[in-house]
Amino acid sequence: MPHVSVPLYRLYLLRAMYLLVVVGLGLMVWPGILHPNPNRELMDGVVACMLAAFSLLCLIGLRYPLQMLPALMWELLWKVIWLSTVVYPHWAAGTLDEATTTNAYYCALVILIPIVMPWRYVWDHYVRKAGDRWKVAVQG
């Protein structure tokens, strides 16, 4: 399989995406992590901790943008799934509430990920490339 080179401008676009996530979640999520509300609902706490962990992975992505692509792929996938299975049915039925609309607005920023994603690299490294072995290699 040929080596796929990712242009420098694409690496900078990825770094900009990681930085956007780090800054955005740094402003929105980390204050609640650093100064937690003891009355926080269970799932609000779970989501906040998952987003905080994601922001830390994106911090690593600033240095290693290609190695951290699975983090961006996870972000893209969960948001597309949520927007299509939760938001869209409510929107189509005219039952979209304010909280869901606000979350949908923030999740709609996911449109930036497919724009910056080096799709040929993703294809070659996650689809075409042979996976890691499942068994101990036989010597001899």
N, C-alpha and C positions, 0 to 999 in steps of 0.2 A: 504494500500500500504506500503510495507517495506521501511524503511529508507535506502537510498543509501549513503554509506560512500565513500568519495573521498580520495584516498591515499594522504599522505603528499607530495610525490614526484610529483604527478599530480598538486597539488596546486602550487608547486614551478615552474613547467613547465608553468602553466598559468601566474604566476607572471613574469616569464622571457618573455613571449609573450607580456604582458602589458608593461613591461619595454622597450622592443624593439620598440614598437609603440611610447611610450613617448619620448624616445631618438631620434628615427628616425624623428618623426614629429617635435620634438623640434628643431632639426637641419635644417630641410627642410622648415617648415611652419611658425614657430613662428617668425623668423626674419622679415618676410613680414607682420606679424600681428602687431608686435611691432613698426615697421617702415614702414607703408604702402606707397605704390606707388600711388600717386593721379591719375595716368593715367592707373591704373590697369583695365583690361577688367571686365565687370560685372560678368561673370561666373567664371573667375579666382578668384575673390574676394569671391564669394559664396563658391566655392570649398575649398579655403583656410580657411574660417571661419568654415565650416563643419569639416574639418580635425583638426583644432585647438580644436573644441569642443570634437571631438572624442579622442584626446590626453588627454584632461582633464578627460574624463570618464575613460580612461585607467589608469590614475594616481590614481583614486579611486579604480580601479581593483587591484592595488598592495596590498591594504589593504583588499579588499573584492573580491577575485577572482571569487567566485561562483555567487555572487549577480550581478556582472557586465558581466556575460556570454552573455546576449542579445546584448551588445555592440560588442563583438567578432562575434556573429552570424550575426549581421548586416554587419560587415566588410566582412565576408566570403561571404554572399549572394550578396552584391552589386558588389564585385569584380568578382565573378563567372559569374554573369549575364553580366557584362561589357565585360569580356574576351570572353565569348561565343557568345554574340550578336553583338559586335563591332569589337573586335580584330580578332577573328577567321575568319569571312567572308572576312576581308581585307587580312589576311594571305593566305587564300585559293585562293583568286583571284590574289594574287601577287601585291596587291596595298597598302601594309603596309608602311606608311611613318615613318620618323625618330621620330617624336614627339609621335606618337602612340606606336611605338616600345619601346621607353624609358619608357612611362607610363606603358606599358604591363610588362616590366621587373620588375618595382617596385611592380606592382599588383601581379605578379607571386609569391611574397613572401607569399601570402595568403595560399600557400600550407602548411605553418607551423601551421595554425589554426586547421585544422582537426587532425593534429598529437597530439596537446596538449589538444584538447577538450575532456572533460570527457563525452563521448557519452551516457553512461548508465545514468548518472545524468541528462543530457539534456532530454533524453527520458522519464525518470520518472517524471521530474519536469515540462516539457513543453508539453508533449504529454499525458501521462497517468494520471497525477494528475488532479483532478477536478478543473475547473476554478473558479474564484471568482464569487459570486452571482450577478445577474443582477437586483434583486428586493429587497425591504426591507423585512427582515425576518418577518414572521407572528408569533406573540407571542400567545401562548395559547393553 
